[in-house]
Amino acid sequence: MKRGKGYNYAMSLILVFIACSVLYCGCNKDDDDDSTSKLEYTNPDNWVSLPSPGKDVDVFYVYPTVSSNITGAMDITNNEERALALGIFKSQASVFEAEANVFAPYYRQMSTNVDMTGVALATDTKEFKQGAVDVEDAFEYYIQNLNTDRPFIIAGHSQGSMALIELIKTRFGGDAELRNRMVAAYLLGYSVTDADLSASSLTFAQNATDVGVVVAYNTQSVTSAGGPMLLPGAHCINPLNWRTDDLYADSTINLGAVFFNDATGEFIREVENYCGAQIKTSTGGLMTTIPAEDVETLEFGPYAEGVYHRYDYAFWYRNLQKNVGDRIDAYLAKN
């Protein structure tokens, strides 16, 4: 089963990782070439999803890399790039839609053609800094104008998760009221470290129903050394048994892997009991063994063997979906 060509973030971001070992950021070259101009999140066109709230809890979701814009930054006015963001939103954010109102901004993310000349890390680039500002500005607008004091989840994947890691470090550490309203942060496909948790005054999840916590993991094969998203000191929780030790979770408790064409959001197939999972405690990687035919047919990008980054949502989709409901129920019961 082949993925849509538009979902190219894993394929192309490897170039950035080779250069700097760090993924993340976003920027767009505006028509007047003013890369410091702010996006107006009062404008509905700057939102992938802007729902009329009908549920008790919100999700603020940030999409992964979809842009290969030659300028080095996503053009959020470009219809093709907007469609790619919408496609991955449908694929990933659908995990949350049964339980919450899902808000998702467009942001001027780093494209796969970012210029790394003269910088050591992607986080040193102006694209990174502008992308971080966009996500923070969107979140501030959401909190001040759209959230109306409802409990909320923040969620992302890959570059989106890295943007949210920056957000929790800069915004949550000094705001106990904001932390108390956060049900959980699902920061999948990147590494959350002790330093990130300390700066944000948040803790890492330890079970299926603790709240106000961070959830993170990076999926790989049993034999894989892990990809560039898996950094030293990464925390990991198993999305099947919701433990942080190395107890193996059998495929029989995998409620269903769900595969989409991530470029369009089109559903492709669902497989119950797809794969099991076990944490490699020495690295923080989430190990799994997938069906042999999928090893041959799924598109993984040019990472080292067994890096299943693209499928951090797909392989564990139904368990994630259930966990969102369980954490929301636990939060509402507690509060």
Sequence and secondary structure as in RCSB ss.txt:
>XXXX:A:sequence
MKRGKGYNYAMSLILVFIACSVLYCGCNKDDDDDSTSKLEYTNPDNWVSLPSPGKDVDVFYVYPTVSSNITGAMD
ITNNEERALALGIFKSQASVFEAEANVFAPYYRQMSTNVDMTGVALATDTKEFKQGAVDVEDAFEYYIQNLNTDR
PFIIAGHSQGSMALIELIKTRFGGDAELRNRMVAAYLLGYSVTDADLSASSLTFAQNATDVGVVVAYNTQSVTSA
GGPMLLPGAHCINPLNWRTDDLYADSTINLGAVFFNDATGEFIREVENYCGAQIKTSTGGLMTTIPAEDVETLEF
GPYAEGVYHRYDYAFWYRNLQKNVGDRIDAYLAKN
>XXXX:A:secstr
    TT  HHHHHHHHHHHHS    B    TT  TT    TTSGGGEEE     SS EEEEE       TTSB  
TT HHHHHHHHHHIIIIIHHHHTTSEEEEE   BB TT   TT SSGGGSHHHHHHHHHHHHHHHHIIIII TT 
 EEEEEETHHHHHHHHHIIIIITT HHHHHHEEEEEEETS   HHHHHHHT EE  SSS  SEEE   EEETT  
  TT  TT     TTT  SS   B GGG   EEEEETTTTEEEEEETT   BEEETTTTEEEE   HHHHHHS  
 SSSTTB GGGTTGGGHHHHHHHHHHHHHHHHHH 
